[in-house]
Amino acid sequence: MNATDTTATAAVARRLVLLADIVRDRAIHPDPSRIDALEHRLRTAALLADTAPLDGGRQLAPDAQDVIQQARDLMAGHDFHLSAAAIDYALAPVTGSVPDMRPHGAVSPMLARDDFEFQKLRNTVLHARWLDGTDDDVARALRSLASAHYGHERLAEVIAVSNARPCNRGKMPYHLLAQQDYAKKAARRARTHEGGKLVVALAEFGIPAFLHEDRGVSCVLVAVDRSADENAAHTGPRVLISSGEHALRAAGEHDEPWAGHLYDADGGYVEDVFEAPSGLDLPTECAEAAVRLAAWLDANADRHPRA
């Protein structure tokens, strides 16, 4: 199949065939018949994707989706030393998305660095656009991604044990602490009002934030799902952050610590999220508020999904 496919489903078919080759050559399992079964399902899904597409080649036929689910189930039930995330990369031309790889929140600096290395490998492959190249490029990308995600998934188990040790309980994840200094410097450089400085600090953690004012009360609004769309941020679960009832005063007028509160999609109060310590200068306080919110979102966002 050519590097430039005529339809999304044809591109999926090509990637599934290449993934089947990787399973045949690189999967590890004590029962070879399991490897054969996984390879067979991937090749069958590729055939169905290419010969029975829907919507002009933009959607997979139900039969293809059923076989892909069988492959997922096999990978969920057996350790092939490859991550099932590779299937999602194969399906990306149709789904329009690729798997993410979020930090596991390691307290240990060493484990946090291991976590970062897996993320860096994934991002390097995606930025190189190997998935859009020749068959050799796509195969190299899928091998690297399947391996990186597998290692990252195994690392989660090690980090969970490490974080549960008495000496590590209650500590902030290392990757957030490392980012906090950048947030403080960004807030210090920003020549804006109090809320603007907080927005800048939150951006250092990859958290989109929006200034909001209603009937004289102002705040910084953050969607729990980290939506970068301001309209969407107002319609789902959200955290409102303010200093008293203010977020738009001049930086020199900031006189109460930032406090964040969770509200549901209908605007009803749910719970307090954090309060920054008192006695800090504003850039330091903004960075402290940002790191506390980032830690809360990492731990709790899944509990408050968008309806």
ChimeraX attribute file (.defattr): number of C-alpha atoms within 10 A of each C-alpha:
attribute: neighborCount
match mode: 1-to-1
recipient: residues
	/A:1	10
	/A:2	11
	/A:3	15
	/A:4	11
	/A:5	14
	/A:6	10
	/A:7	17
	/A:8	23
	/A:9	29
	/A:10	25
	/A:11	26
	/A:12	26
	/A:13	29
	/A:14	25
	/A:15	26
	/A:16	29
	/A:17	22
	/A:18	23
	/A:19	25
	/A:20	23
	/A:21	17
	/A:22	18
	/A:23	21
	/A:24	16
	/A:25	11
	/A:26	15
	/A:27	19
	/A:28	16
	/A:29	13
	/A:30	9
	/A:31	8
	/A:32	11
	/A:33	10
	/A:34	17
	/A:35	22
	/A:36	14
	/A:37	13
	/A:38	23
	/A:39	23
	/A:40	18
	/A:41	22
	/A:42	28
	/A:43	21
	/A:44	19
	/A:45	27
	/A:46	27
	/A:47	17
	/A:48	20
	/A:49	28
	/A:50	21
	/A:51	16
	/A:52	15
	/A:53	19
	/A:54	14
	/A:55	9
	/A:56	9
	/A:57	19
	/A:58	15
	/A:59	19
	/A:60	26
	/A:61	19
	/A:62	14
	/A:63	14
	/A:64	24
	/A:65	15
	/A:66	14
	/A:67	19
	/A:68	24
	/A:69	16
	/A:70	17
	/A:71	21
	/A:72	19
	/A:73	13
	/A:74	18
	/A:75	20
	/A:76	12
	/A:77	9
	/A:78	12
	/A:79	15
	/A:80	20
	/A:81	17
	/A:82	22
	/A:83	23
	/A:84	19
	/A:85	20
	/A:86	25
	/A:87	23
	/A:88	19
	/A:89	23
	/A:90	24
	/A:91	21
	/A:92	19
	/A:93	22
	/A:94	18
	/A:95	15
	/A:96	10
	/A:97	11
	/A:98	16
	/A:99	14
	/A:100	11
	/A:101	17
	/A:102	11
	/A:103	18
	/A:104	20
	/A:105	22
	/A:106	27
	/A:107	23
	/A:108	18
	/A:109	13
	/A:110	11
	/A:111	19
	/A:112	20
	/A:113	14
	/A:114	16
	/A:115	24
	/A:116	18
	/A:117	14
	/A:118	22
	/A:119	18
	/A:120	14
	/A:121	15
	/A:122	21
	/A:123	15
	/A:124	13
	/A:125	18
	/A:126	15
	/A:127	9
	/A:128	12
	/A:129	13
	/A:130	18
	/A:131	24
	/A:132	16
	/A:133	15
	/A:134	14
	/A:135	18
	/A:136	13
	/A:137	17
	/A:138	22
	/A:139	22
	/A:140	16
	/A:141	24
	/A:142	25
	/A:143	20
	/A:144	17
	/A:145	24
	/A:146	22
	/A:147	21
	/A:148	22
	/A:149	23
	/A:150	20
	/A:151	17
	/A:152	22
	/A:153	16
	/A:154	12
	/A:155	18
	/A:156	17
	/A:157	11
	/A:158	12
	/A:159	18
	/A:160	14
	/A:161	10
	/A:162	17
	/A:163	19
	/A:164	12
	/A:165	9
	/A:166	8
	/A:167	9
	/A:168	14
	/A:169	11
	/A:170	10
	/A:171	13
	/A:172	17
	/A:173	20
	/A:174	19
	/A:175	21
	/A:176	20
	/A:177	17
	/A:178	12
	/A:179	16
	/A:180	24
	/A:181	18
	/A:182	15
	/A:183	27
	/A:184	24
	/A:185	16
	/A:186	22
	/A:187	27
	/A:188	19
	/A:189	12
	/A:190	16
	/A:191	12
	/A:192	16
	/A:193	16
	/A:194	26
	/A:195	29
	/A:196	23
	/A:197	26
	/A:198	33
	/A:199	24
	/A:200	27
	/A:201	33
	/A:202	27
	/A:203	16
	/A:204	21
	/A:205	19
	/A:206	12
	/A:207	21
	/A:208	20
	/A:209	27
	/A:210	19
	/A:211	18
	/A:212	17
	/A:213	14
	/A:214	7
	/A:215	5
	/A:216	7
	/A:217	13
	/A:218	21
	/A:219	24
	/A:220	24
	/A:221	24
	/A:222	28
	/A:223	28
	/A:224	26
	/A:225	19
	/A:226	16
	/A:227	17
	/A:228	15
	/A:229	12
	/A:230	15
	/A:231	9
	/A:232	14
	/A:233	23
	/A:234	19
	/A:235	15
	/A:236	22
	/A:237	26
	/A:238	28
	/A:239	28
	/A:240	23
	/A:241	30
	/A:242	24
	/A:243	22
	/A:244	15
	/A:245	13
	/A:246	22
	/A:247	25
	/A:248	22
	/A:249	16
	/A:250	13
	/A:251	17
	/A:252	10
	/A:253	11
	/A:254	19
	/A:255	14
	/A:256	16
	/A:257	21
	/A:258	28
	/A:259	20
	/A:260	25
	/A:261	17
	/A:262	22
	/A:263	20
	/A:264	18
	/A:265	18
	/A:266	11
	/A:267	13
	/A:268	10
	/A:269	15
	/A:270	13
	/A:271	12
	/A:272	13
	/A:273	16
	/A:274	17
	/A:275	19
	/A:276	22
	/A:277	14
	/A:278	11
	/A:279	11
	/A:280	12
	/A:281	12
	/A:282	22
	/A:283	24
	/A:284	22
	/A:285	23
	/A:286	30
	/A:287	30
	/A:288	25
	/A:289	24
	/A:290	29
	/A:291	27
	/A:292	20
	/A:293	25
	/A:294	17
	/A:295	16
	/A:296	14
	/A:297	20
	/A:298	14
	/A:299	11
	/A:300	12
	/A:301	17
	/A:302	11
	/A:303	9
	/A:304	17
	/A:305	13
	/A:306	17
	/A:307	7
